[in-house]
Each structure stands twice: as C-alpha cells, then as structure tokens.
Amino acid sequence: MDFVIRRAAAEEYDTLGEITAQAYLRDGLLDFGEDDAYLHELRAVGKRAAAAEVLVAAADGGVLGGVTFVPSGGPMADIARPGEAEIRMLAVAREARGRGAGEALVRACVDRARSVEGCARVVLSTQATMRTAHRLYARLGFTRTPDRDWNPLPELDDITLLTYELTL
C-alpha cells in the first residue's frame, strides 16, 4: 500500500469535495448532472467533518479519495439504526483507482465501527450501477439488505438505492 488512511485535514476539504463531486459526475451517478442538488452535498466536506469523521487516502502529499464514517446515531446517517455505523460518500479520484484506496477506506470504517461501543453492524447505500463497489463490499463480507433499499427522492419513482450491511 503506497498511501495512508487518516482523518481529512481542513486544508484538504476542497480537494476531497472536488474528487467526490467529479467521481459522481464522471461515473454518471447524478441524475441531473451539473444541476443535481446533491452535487453541493458532495462538495461540502467541511459540513460532513463537523458531523461525522471524514477519512482520506493520502499519498505524496495529495488526496487520492475519501469516505465519511458516521458512528452510531450520527446526524449524517441516512439508514443507520441504533447500534449501526454508516459509510457514506466513498470516492476515489479516477487517476488513483485500482490502487486499493477504496478498499482501504472501507476497511478503516469497519475498524472504526468495531471500536464504537455497542456498534453491531456497518451499513451503506449504493446505486445499482456501482458494480465495482458492489464487488468490493461483497469481498469484504457485506451482504445485500433489499428490505432496506430506499429512495432518497420519493417524488421521483426511478431512484432506488441498494443497501448492504456487515455484521461485526
């Protein structure tokens, strides 16, 4: 591994926000492209860091990618229930993909969840088209939880996020 996983520094927030936004845009994950309201949330790393733990994969003084870890009961949680931690907004810069940064970021979240008293599971949401991420989650022991799939925009019928969990 030629990178380290650590908390994001405030001076890295803008860089990580842009990496996350571009990953979602370039991979076609935003239904409304540049006009998607979620783009603002993807770039708002400082807001996330104030409410959760933002981790980065860093190498040679730069950021390769990042993830938001939401401990049990955190305000950034979308689907976590009591006793669950949540992983959100995992993204790796296109030029840094294939180096294991995404997997290392997920593993770091799982390790953190294990250190949270009373945390029994890690949960996450993903889009149906994120097949590379699905393979990563399966490889790490996450299982699908279709009964928890959900739509973040109920006014639009065609958006369903798939959910996964890992029992600790």
N, C-alpha and C positions, 0 to 999 in steps of 0.2 A: 504494500500500500504506500503510495507516494504522496499521501495527503494526511491531514489530521482532521478529526471531528472535534469541534469546540463550539462554545456559545458565540453567536454573532456579536461583533463589536459595533457600536453605534455608527462608526465611520464606514461600515460595510452595508448598512441597511439599504442605501440607494442601489448599490451594485446588486445585492441579492434580490431586491424588488424587481429590478430590470431583468435579471436572469429568470426569475419566476414568471414574470409577465411574458417574456419572449418565448419561454418554453411552452406556455399555454397557447400563445398566439400561433407560433410556427407549427405546433402539432395539431392545430385546428380544434382546440378544445374549448374555445369560446364561441358560443352560438352567434354572437353579434360582432365578432372580430374586434376591431379597434373601438367600436362603440359599446362593447359589453360593459355593463356596470361593475362586473366582478373584477375587471382589469385594475380598477382603483384599489380594491382589497388586496390583490396580488402584489401590488407595489407598496402597500402600506406596512412595511416590515416593522417600523417603529411602533405602530399601533399593536401589532401582534406581540412584539417583545415586551410591551407593557402589561400584557395579559397572559402570556404563556412563555415558554422557553423556545427561542429560535436558535437552531443549530446550523452551522455551516461545515462544509467540507472545504478545507483550505490547503493550498499548496503554493509554494514560491511567492508568498505574499499576496496571492489572489484568491478569490472565492470561486469554487467550482460549482457549488449548488447549496441547497439548504432545505430545511424542513421545520415545521412548527410542531412542537410537542406540547400537548395540553394535558396536564395532570388531572386526576380525578376531580370532577366538579368545576373545572376551569371555565371562565367566561367565553373562551374561544371554541368550546366544544359544540359540534353540530349534532352528533348522535350518541356521544358517551353518556352512559348511565352511571349511577353511583357504583364505585368500585372499578371503573374503567378509565383508562387514559386514551387519548385520541391523537392520531397522527394526521396532520393537515399540510397541504401545500408543498408536497415534496417536488422539488425541481432540480434538475442538473443542466448546466449550460450544454448546448449541443456539442460544442467542441471538446467537452470534458466527458462525454458519455462513453461507456464501455470500460471505464477505469475502476468501477466498483464503488464509486462515491454514493450512488443512490442506495445500494445495499448497506453500506457502512452507516449512512444516516438513519435508515430504518432500524438497524441493529442498535444504534445508540439510543433511539427512542425506546426500544424494548428494554434495554438495560436500565434506562431511567425509570420506566414503569415498574420494573422489579424492585426498585428502591423506594417506591411510594407505598407507604403503609396502607394496607387494605386494598391495594390495586390487584385485581384478579385477571384482567383482560386488557388488551390493546385493541382498539377498533379504528377503522378508517373507511372513508368513502372514496370511490374512484369512478371514472367514467368507463362505459362499456368499451370504448375504443382504445383504452390504455392497456393494451395486451402485454406489452413488455413489463409494465408494473404488476399486472396480474401474475405473471410468471415469477417475478421476484417475490411477491407476497406468498405464493404457494410454496416456493423453495424454502422460505423462512418459517413455514408452518402455519401461516394464516389460512383460515378456511372461509368460504363464502357464507354469508348470512342473508339469504334472499328475503327473509321475513323482515329485515330491517332496511331494505332498499327504500329510497325516498326521492322525492322531487323537491329541489331547493326553490323552484319557481312554480308553485302549484297552478298559477294562471296559464302556464304553458304545459300542455299534455305530453309533449315528446321528450322531456328531460327526466331521466331516471338515473340516480347514482347507485352504483352497486356497492355493497358493504362487505367488509371482511373483519374477522376477529382472530386474535391469537390468545389462547388461554395460557396464563403464566404458571 
